[in-house]
């Protein structure tokens, strides 16, 4: 049987994409499966896609693509077959109408599944005659405006089945919409078993994940966490995802002074390696049609604190057994639930184990089985006419006269997707010269607690046996450093010891067959970074820094390693910000004598020899505190933008070392550890008089913005700009 999913785009990140891929991969065990992506807006999907699943993009909107069609006249012309009340109506046009109609005009699909309202309308209009037509509702009845529901009514009536992801929402649809010929039922989304080990729930991190949008109400979670850190300051909150609310949430974090406790991590895919870093998970949505993040966290053994919103959470979480449900919008209740799990470690572990058990009901095999039963009940596969498939409906249900014009995308090309997630048209050669060999190596990587790395080949099966002597080759991105090679053991695994000699650099991993010299980039399926979270715990008083962080680099998901090697290092910690100064605390690491004099903060202007030296203070355990008065740098601004690096002189007469933040799992700090800018009046003679004159004349005041940031090497600096 052939099953076709019609989706807005498979190249992005989000719950609908994720659950579609989960279901498609499971169905591909027994069926031919395609995902028709109306739009292709990037070269490579952000999610890894099973190679058995065919991806068919229809409209190319990649800005730098030679076949970009964003300005195509037919795409700019209003769509005639896409519902006008649909939220994405303006993105669709006559071109999408035609491309979808053309694809299904020559399709032999037995089942066609639309994944959002407008695409359900396309399925009702264009799917091949005799195919089983299924619409999926990934939101809720009440999420849609009445105008859209009425516009969708005839299309829903044309379906064989309409599937919601919660029983509560299915009941609402049945109550309010009279669809006598359409089965309305619930089949939940599926979430596969993670490829990383479950969380041990022993850390001090709360994790949240999802689109940064208003309905997720992350501002409620941030307010709740302010109450948490007031009594448990060692705990942190990580919010994974991207969206339009990012800057507003950043301002909210700054306003509450939570920049040392709440971190916007950006998008993470796959998300499971982030969930397992958490001891607790949190969701504060205003509404959830299902709650993918709830099931994902539970499958990782992390108990969830969630708002009891319609409809999904109460059908997923057994309150008090595998998680906690709290009222919507109640920051106090969220904080109380988090503190309950923080303070009761035994309860946290019991709920985490229960979450692991109870979430198995959402395994893709179970969910795909329910879909397979539905397909069979609806007669999927019994649609041939004299042994041949009939063509697609036109908008009015008639056979189109120009089916021969049908194409699968720009130029009629059908695109396959490899396991690493990189899209490749048929006939392209594999990277690294493995063309025709079929070897595109994929591996998992685990950062162990002792600082070593374990790399395990997961694709193709038996790769180590097929390629005797296969080895991992780490290639430095900087110059002047030789490659490093490590042989795989017969089982397809290898270990990079904690003390391995990898000079400080970014290292790109390849798989190489020494006998032929052929090599291919090593794609990372999952990278478990938990062993990189707290390397300072295993650094002795006289040790230097040798820290290795594996990570998955987008867009091609390659496995890369970031190596940090410092004989003496000043590790940045919390930062206190006021309108007058910034105070940085940190820890001195390395084989240095016990301090006999106060440390000094040395400020060095980039591209000059100018220095400013300020006295600091030692704290117990070789910790330091240095304070930077904003006025000191504001008064020294000479250009439109000045940049000052922060160094620590730990011993009189000794060269200073850069103050940097290296010892955790975050490879690039700048977007995660962010600090609000401070605005100061430009210091000039007769400043008060000048300010008064400019106020009388209604002229803008001359200001200076000062921002503490991390550079590309994760060293602290201050940017001073005119405002």
C-alpha positions in Angstrom: 0.0 0.0 0.0 1.2 3.5 -0.7 0.6 6.3 1.8 1.0 10.0 1.0 1.3 12.7 3.7 0.7 16.3 2.5 2.5 18.8 4.8 3.1 22.5 4.6 6.9 22.0 4.9 9.0 19.1 6.1 12.1 21.2 6.2 11.4 23.1 9.4 10.9 22.2 13.0 7.7 21.7 15.0 5.3 19.3 16.4 3.4 18.5 13.2 6.6 17.8 11.3 8.0 15.7 14.1 4.9 13.5 14.5 4.5 13.1 10.8 8.0 11.8 10.5 7.5 9.5 13.4 4.4 8.0 11.9 5.9 7.9 8.3 9.0 6.0 9.5 7.0 3.4 11.4 4.6 2.8 8.4 7.6 2.5 6.1 8.3 -0.9 7.7 5.4 -2.3 5.7 4.3 0.3 3.2 5.6 2.7 0.5 5.5 6.1 2.2 6.0 9.6 0.7 5.8 13.1 2.3 4.7 15.8 -0.1 6.1 19.1 1.2 4.3 22.0 -0.4 7.3 24.3 0.3 11.0 23.8 0.4 12.5 26.8 2.2 15.9 25.4 3.1 18.4 22.9 1.6 18.4 20.4 4.3 15.6 19.3 6.7 16.3 20.1 10.4 15.0 16.6 11.4 16.7 13.4 10.3 14.5 11.6 7.8 14.4 7.9 7.3 15.8 7.0 3.8 12.8 4.7 3.2 10.6 7.8 3.2 10.4 9.7 -0.1 10.2 13.5 0.2 8.6 15.4 -2.7 9.0 19.2 -2.5 6.6 21.1 -4.7 7.5 24.8 -4.5 11.1 26.0 -4.0 11.2 29.1 -1.8 15.0 28.9 -1.0 16.2 32.5 -1.5 19.6 31.5 -2.9 18.3 28.6 -5.0 18.5 29.0 -8.8 15.0 27.5 -9.0 13.5 29.9 -6.3 9.9 30.6 -7.0 9.0 33.1 -4.2 8.3 35.7 -6.9 6.6 33.4 -9.3 3.5 35.2 -10.7 1.3 32.2 -10.0 2.5 32.0 -6.4 1.7 35.7 -5.9 -1.8 35.2 -7.3 -4.4 34.3 -4.7 -5.1 30.6 -4.3 -8.5 29.4 -5.5 -8.6 26.1 -3.8 -7.0 26.9 -0.4 -9.4 28.1 2.3 -9.4 31.9 2.6 -9.9 31.8 6.4 -6.8 29.5 6.9 -4.0 31.2 8.8 -1.5 30.5 6.0 -3.7 31.5 3.2 -1.4 34.4 2.1 1.5 32.0 1.6 -0.5 29.9 -0.9 -1.3 30.8 -4.5 -2.4 29.5 -7.8 1.0 27.8 -8.1 0.4 25.7 -5.0 -3.1 24.8 -6.2 -1.6 23.6 -9.5 1.4 21.8 -8.0 -0.6 19.8 -5.5 -3.3 19.0 -8.1 -0.6 18.0 -10.6 1.2 15.7 -8.2 -1.9 13.8 -7.2 -3.2 13.7 -10.8 -0.6 11.0 -11.5 -0.4 9.6 -8.0 -1.1 6.0 -7.2 -1.4 6.6 -3.5 -3.9 4.4 -1.6 -4.1 6.7 1.4 -3.7 10.5 1.4 -3.4 12.4 4.7 -3.7 16.2 5.0 -1.9 17.6 8.1 -3.5 21.1 8.4 -6.9 22.6 7.4 -5.9 24.0 4.1 -4.1 20.8 3.1 -7.1 18.8 4.2 -9.1 20.9 1.6 -6.4 20.1 -1.0 -6.7 16.4 -0.2 -10.5 16.5 -0.5 -10.2 18.2 -3.9 -7.2 16.6 -5.5 -6.5 13.1 -4.0 -6.7 10.2 -6.5 -10.2 8.8 -6.9 -10.7 5.7 -4.8 -8.0 6.7 -2.3 -8.8 6.8 1.4 -8.9 10.4 2.4 -7.9 11.3 5.9 -7.6 14.7 7.6 -5.5 15.3 10.7 -6.3 18.0 13.3 -3.0 19.0 15.0 -4.7 21.9 16.8 -8.2 22.0 18.3 -11.7 22.8 17.3 -11.7 26.0 19.4 -8.3 27.1 17.9 -10.0 27.7 14.5 -12.2 30.7 13.8 -15.8 29.9 13.0 -15.3 31.2 9.5 -12.7 28.5 8.8 -14.7 25.7 10.3 -17.7 26.6 8.0 -15.4 26.9 5.0 -13.9 23.5 5.8 -17.3 21.8 6.3 -17.7 20.5 2.7 -14.1 19.3 2.6 -14.5 17.5 5.9 -17.6 15.9 4.6 -15.6 14.5 1.7 -13.2 12.7 4.0 -13.3 9.1 5.0 -11.9 10.0 8.4 -11.0 13.0 10.5 -8.4 12.3 13.2 -7.8 14.5 16.2 -4.9 13.9 18.7 -7.0 14.0 21.9 -10.3 12.3 22.9 -11.5 15.6 24.3 -11.1 17.4 21.0 -12.7 14.6 19.1 -15.8 14.9 21.3 -16.0 18.6 20.6 -15.8 18.1 16.9 -18.5 15.4 17.0 -20.7 17.7 19.1 -20.4 20.8 17.0 -20.0 19.5 13.4 -22.5 17.3 11.7 -20.3 15.1 9.5 -22.5 12.0 8.9 -20.2 10.4 6.3 -16.9 11.0 8.0 -15.5 9.1 11.0 -14.3 11.5 13.7 -11.9 9.8 16.0 -8.8 10.3 18.1 -5.4 8.7 17.5 -2.7 10.4 19.5 0.6 11.5 18.2 3.5 9.1 18.5 6.9 9.6 20.1 9.7 7.0 19.6 11.8 5.6 22.3 14.8 7.9 22.6 18.2 6.7 21.4 19.8 8.3 24.5 19.7 6.8 28.0 17.0 8.2 30.3 17.7 11.1 32.6 19.0 10.2 36.1 17.2 13.2 37.4 20.2 14.1 39.6 21.0 17.6 38.2 19.7 21.0 38.9 18.2 21.9 35.6 14.6 22.4 34.5 14.0 22.0 30.7 11.2 23.3 28.6 10.9 23.0 24.8 8.6 24.3 22.1 7.9 27.2 19.8 8.6 30.5 21.4 5.0 31.8 20.8 2.4 33.5 22.9 0.2 30.4 23.4 3.2 28.6 25.1 3.1 31.3 27.9 6.8 31.1 28.7 6.5 34.4 30.5 4.4 32.5 33.1 7.2 29.9 33.4 9.8 32.6 33.8 7.9 34.4 36.5 7.4 31.1 38.3 11.2 30.4 38.1 11.9 33.7 39.7 10.1 32.3 42.7 12.1 29.1 42.5 15.5 30.7 42.4 14.6 32.9 45.3 14.8 29.8 47.5 16.9 27.4 45.3 19.4 29.7 43.6 21.5 26.7 42.3 18.8 25.7 39.9 18.6 26.8 36.2 15.9 26.8 33.5 16.7 26.0 29.9 14.1 26.9 27.2 14.7 25.2 23.9 13.1 26.5 20.7 12.7 29.5 18.5 9.9 31.8 17.5 8.6 35.4 17.4 8.5 35.7 21.2 12.3 35.3 21.7 13.2 39.0 22.1 10.2 39.7 24.4 11.2 36.7 26.6 14.8 37.9 26.7 13.6 41.3 27.9 11.4 39.6 30.5 14.4 37.6 31.8 16.5 40.7 32.0 13.7 42.7 33.8 13.5 40.0 36.5 17.3 39.8 36.8 17.3 36.1 35.8 20.1 36.1 33.2 22.2 33.8 35.4 19.3 31.3 35.8 17.1 31.3 32.7 18.6 30.5 29.3 17.1 30.6 25.8 18.9 27.8 24.1 17.6 28.2 20.6 16.3 25.3 18.4 17.6 21.8 19.3 17.1 18.8 17.1 16.8 16.0 18.1 15.4 17.3 21.4 15.9 14.1 23.4 19.5 14.8 24.3 18.3 18.1 25.8 15.5 16.5 27.8 17.8 14.0 29.5 20.0 16.9 30.8 17.0 17.9 32.9 15.8 16.7 36.3 12.4 18.2 35.7 10.5 19.3 32.6 7.9 22.1 32.4 5.1 23.3 30.1 2.9 26.4 30.7 0.9 26.4 27.5 -2.5 28.2 27.3 -3.8 25.4 25.2 -2.3 22.2 23.7 -4.0 20.0 21.2 -1.8 17.1 22.3 1.4 18.0 24.0 4.4 16.4 22.1 6.8 17.8 24.6 5.1 16.2 27.5 5.4 12.7 26.0 9.0 13.4 24.8 10.1 14.4 28.3 8.3 11.4 29.8 9.9 9.0 27.4 13.2 10.4 28.6 12.3 9.7 32.2 11.8 13.3 33.2 8.7 14.2 35.3 6.7 17.0 33.8 5.0 20.0 35.5 2.3 21.1 33.0 -0.7 23.4 32.9 -4.0 21.5 32.8 -5.0 23.1 29.5 -7.4 21.7 26.9 -7.0 19.0 25.8 -3.9 17.0 25.7 -2.1 17.2 29.1 -4.8 15.6 31.2 -4.9 12.7 28.7 -1.1 12.3 28.9 -0.2 13.0 32.5 -1.6 11.1 35.5 -1.5 13.9 38.0 0.6 12.9 41.0 1.8 9.7 39.4 4.0 10.6 36.5 3.8 14.4 36.6 2.0 17.3 38.1 -0.9 19.4 36.6 -1.4 23.0 37.6 -3.9 25.7 36.6 -3.3 27.7 33.4 -1.6 31.0 33.9 -0.9 30.5 37.6 2.8 31.3 38.1 2.6 30.6 41.8 1.2 27.1 41.2 3.9 26.4 38.7 6.6 27.5 41.1 5.0 25.4 43.9 4.9 22.3 41.8 8.5 22.8 40.6 9.7 23.3 44.2 7.8 20.2 45.3 9.8 18.1 42.9 13.1 20.0 43.6 12.8 19.4 47.3 11.6 15.8 47.2 14.2 13.8 45.3 12.5 10.5 46.0 9.2 11.8 44.5 11.1 13.1 41.5 12.6 9.7 40.9 9.3 7.8 41.4 7.5 10.1 38.9 10.3 9.8 36.4 10.2 6.0 36.4 6.4 6.1 36.2 6.7 8.6 33.2 9.0 6.1 31.4 6.5 3.3 31.9 3.3 5.2 31.1 4.6 6.9 28.0 5.2 3.6 26.1 1.6 3.7 25.0 2.6 6.5 22.6 5.3 4.3 20.9 5.1 4.7 17.1 4.4 1.0 16.7 1.2 1.3 18.8 0.1 4.5 17.1 0.9 3.2 13.6 -1.1 0.0 14.4 -4.1 2.1 15.1 -3.7 3.9 11.7 -3.2 0.6 9.9 -6.4 -0.7 11.4 -8.2 2.5 10.3 -6.8 2.2 6.8 -8.1 -1.4 6.6 -11.5 -0.5 8.0 -11.9 2.2 5.3 -10.9 -0.2 2.5 -7.5 1.3 1.6 -5.9 -0.5 -1.3 -9.1 -1.7 -2.9 -9.3 1.1 -5.4 -8.1 -0.3 -8.7 -10.2 -0.1 -11.7 -9.4 -3.0 -14.2 -6.0 -3.3 -12.6 -5.1 0.4 -13.1 -5.3 3.3 -10.8 -7.6 6.1 -11.7 -6.4 9.7 -11.7 -7.1 12.6 -9.4 -10.1 14.7 -8.9 -10.2 18.3 -10.2 -11.7 21.0 -8.0 -15.2 19.9 -9.0 -14.5 16.2 -8.7 -14.0 15.6 -12.4 -10.9 13.9 -14.0 -8.4 16.6 -15.0 -7.8 16.9 -18.7 -4.1 17.7 -18.5 -2.8 15.0 -16.2 0.2 14.6 -18.4 1.4 18.0 -17.2 1.6 16.7 -13.6 4.9 17.2 -11.9 6.3 16.4 -8.5 8.0 19.7 -8.0 10.0 22.3 -9.9 11.2 20.7 -13.1 9.2 17.5 -12.2 12.1 16.3 -10.0 11.4 13.9 -7.1 13.8 14.2 -4.2 15.0 11.5 -1.9 16.3 12.2 1.6 19.1 10.3 3.2 19.3 9.2 6.8 21.5 12.0 7.9 18.8 14.4 6.8 20.6 16.0 3.8 18.4 16.2 0.7 19.9 14.8 -2.5 18.4 14.5 -5.9 18.7 11.1 -7.5 21.9 10.7 -9.4 24.0 12.9 -7.0 27.1 11.4 -5.6 27.5 10.9 -1.9 29.9 13.2 -0.1 33.6 12.2 0.2 33.6 10.0 -2.9 31.5 7.1 -1.6 29.3 7.2 -4.7 27.9 3.8 -5.6 29.1 2.3 -2.4 26.0 3.2 -0.4 28.0 4.1 2.7 26.9 7.3 4.4 28.1 6.8 7.9 25.9 7.8 10.8 26.9 7.6 14.5 25.8 8.3 18.0 28.2 10.1 20.3 28.1 10.1 24.1 30.2 12.4 26.4 30.9 10.2 29.4 31.1 11.4 33.0 34.9 11.0 33.0 35.3 13.3 30.0 35.9 10.6 27.4 33.8 10.3 24.3 32.2 7.1 22.9 31.3 7.0 19.2 29.1 4.2 17.9 28.2 3.6 14.3 24.5 3.1 13.7 24.3 3.2 9.9 24.8 1.4 7.7 24.3 -1.8 9.6 27.5 -3.8 9.9 29.6 -0.9 8.6 32.6 -1.8 10.7 32.5 -5.4 9.3 32.0 -4.2 5.7 34.9 -1.8 6.0 37.7 -3.6 7.8 40.0 -1.1 9.4 37.4 1.8 9.3 38.6 4.7 11.4 37.4 8.1 12.6 39.5 10.9 11.3 39.2 14.3 13.2 40.1 17.2 10.9 40.9 20.5 12.6 39.3 23.6 11.1 42.3 25.8 12.1 45.7 25.7 10.4 49.0 24.2 11.5 47.5 21.1 13.3 47.6 17.6 12.1 44.6 15.3 11.7 43.9 12.7 14.4 42.8 9.2 13.5 41.1 6.6 15.8 40.2 3.0 14.7 36.7 1.6 15.3 36.5 -1.6 17.2 34.9 -4.6 15.5 31.5 -3.7 17.0 31.6 -0.3 15.4 32.5 1.7 18.5 35.5 3.7 19.6 36.6 5.7 22.6 38.4 9.0 22.7 40.1 9.2 26.1 39.5 12.2 28.4 43.1 13.2 28.2 43.4 12.9 24.4 45.8 15.3 22.7 43.4 17.4 20.7 44.7 20.9 20.5 42.2 23.7 21.0 40.1 23.9 17.9 36.9 22.8 16.2 37.4 19.2 14.8 35.2 17.8 12.0 34.7 14.0 12.2 34.9 11.7 9.2 34.8 8.0 8.6 37.8 6.8 6.5 38.7 3.5 4.8 42.5 3.5 5.1 43.0 0.9 2.3 41.4 3.2 -0.3 41.8 6.6 1.3 38.1 7.2 0.8 36.4 9.2 3.5 32.9 10.5 4.2 31.6 13.1 6.8 30.3 11.4 9.9 26.7 12.4 10.4 25.5 12.5 14.0 22.1 10.9 14.8 22.2 12.0 18.4 24.9 13.5 20.7 24.5 13.0 24.4 26.4 15.8 26.0 25.6 15.1 29.7 29.2 14.2 30.5 30.2 17.7 29.3 27.8 19.5 31.6 30.0 20.0 34.7 33.6 19.2 33.8 34.8 21.5 36.6 33.7 18.8 39.1 36.5 16.6 37.9 39.2 19.2 37.7 41.7 19.1 40.6 43.4 22.2 42.2 46.5 21.9 40.1 45.0 20.8 36.8 44.6 22.8 33.7 41.6 22.7 31.4 41.2 19.9 28.9 37.6 19.9 27.9 36.1 18.1 24.9 32.5 18.9 23.8 30.8 16.8 21.0 28.0 18.5 19.1 25.8 18.2 16.0 26.4 21.0 13.6 23.5 22.1 11.3 22.4 22.0 8.6 24.1 18.7 7.6 24.1 17.3 11.2 27.8 16.5 11.1 29.5 15.3 14.2 32.0 17.9 15.4 34.2 18.2 18.5 35.1 21.4 20.3 38.3 21.1 22.2 39.4 23.5 25.0 43.0 23.3 26.3 44.3 25.9 28.7 47.2 25.5 31.1 45.8 28.4 33.3 42.2 29.5 32.9 39.9 32.1 34.4 36.4 30.5 34.1 33.6 33.1 34.1 30.6 32.4 36.3 27.6 34.6 37.3 27.4 38.2 36.2 25.8 40.9 38.2 24.5 43.9 36.2 23.5 47.3 37.4 23.2 50.7 35.7 26.6 51.6 37.2 28.7 48.5 36.9 29.1 44.8 35.9 30.5 42.3 38.4 31.9 39.0 37.2 32.6 36.1 39.5 34.6 33.1 38.4 37.2 30.5 39.3 40.9 30.4 38.6 42.0 26.9 37.3 45.5 25.7 36.7 48.9 24.9 38.4 49.5 28.4 39.9 50.7 29.3 43.4 48.2 30.3 46.1 47.3 34.0 45.5 49.2 36.4 47.8 47.8 39.6 46.2 44.4 40.7 45.0 43.5 39.8 41.4 43.4 42.5 38.8 40.9 43.0 36.0 42.8 44.0 32.9 40.7 45.7 30.1 42.4 45.7 26.7 41.0 47.7 23.8 41.0 45.6 20.6 43.4 46.8 17.9 45.4 49.0 20.3 47.8 48.8 23.2 45.5 50.7 25.6 44.8 49.0 28.9 42.8 49.7 32.0 43.6 47.9 35.3 41.1 47.5 38.1 41.5 45.8 41.5 39.5 42.7 42.2 38.9 40.4 45.1 39.7 36.7 45.9 36.9 34.5 47.2 37.3 31.0 48.9 38.3 28.2 46.6 40.4 30.2 44.1 37.2 32.1 43.1 37.5 35.7 42.1 35.3 38.8 41.8 36.0 41.7 39.5 33.9 44.8 39.0 33.8 46.9 35.9 32.4 50.5 36.3 30.5 51.4 33.1 31.6 55.0 33.4 35.2 54.0 33.0 34.7 52.6 29.5 31.9 55.1 28.5 34.3 57.9 29.1 37.0 56.3 26.9 35.0 55.8 23.8 36.9 57.2 20.8 35.1 55.6 17.9 31.5 54.8 17.0 32.2 51.3 18.4 35.0 50.2 20.8 35.6 46.7 22.0 37.4 45.8 25.3 38.5 42.3 26.2 38.4 41.1 29.8 41.6 39.5 31.3 42.5 38.4 34.8 46.0 39.0 36.2 46.1 36.4 39.0 49.7 37.0 40.1 51.6 40.3 40.1 54.1 40.4 37.3 52.6 37.4 35.5 50.8 37.7 32.1 47.0 37.9 32.5 44.6 35.2 31.1 41.4 35.8 29.3 38.2 35.5 31.3 36.1 33.0 29.3 33.2 30.6 29.9 34.3 27.1 28.6 33.3 24.5 31.2 29.8 23.3 30.2 28.0 21.7 27.2 27.3 24.9 25.3 29.7 25.3 22.4 28.8 28.8 21.4 27.9 31.0 24.4 27.0 34.4 22.8 23.3 33.7 22.1 22.7 31.6 25.3 24.5 33.6 28.0 23.2 37.0 27.0 23.3 40.2 29.1 21.2 43.4 28.7 22.9 46.5 27.3 23.3 49.4 29.7 22.9 53.0 28.4 24.9 55.8 29.7 25.2 59.5 28.9 28.4 60.3 27.0 30.8 61.8 29.4 31.8 65.3 28.3 32.8 68.7 29.9 29.8 70.5 31.4 27.7 67.4 30.9 24.7 68.6 33.0 24.6 71.9 31.2 24.8 70.2 27.8 22.0 67.8 28.8 19.8 70.7 29.8 20.4 72.6 26.6 19.6 69.6 24.5 16.5 69.0 26.5 15.3 72.6 25.9 16.1 72.4 22.2 14.4 69.0 22.0 17.5 67.4 20.7 18.3 63.7 21.4 20.8 63.2 24.2 24.2 61.8 23.3 24.3 58.3 24.8 26.6 55.3 25.0 25.5 51.7 25.0 27.7 49.2 26.8 27.1 45.4 26.4 28.9 42.5 28.0 29.1 39.6 25.5 31.0 36.4 24.7 33.0 36.3 21.5 33.5 33.3 19.1 36.0 31.8 21.5 33.6 32.3 24.4 35.8 35.0 26.0 34.1 38.0 27.7 34.3 41.4 26.1 32.5 44.7 26.4 31.1 46.4 23.3 30.8 50.2 23.6 28.8 52.0 20.9 27.3 55.4 20.3 23.5 55.5 20.6 
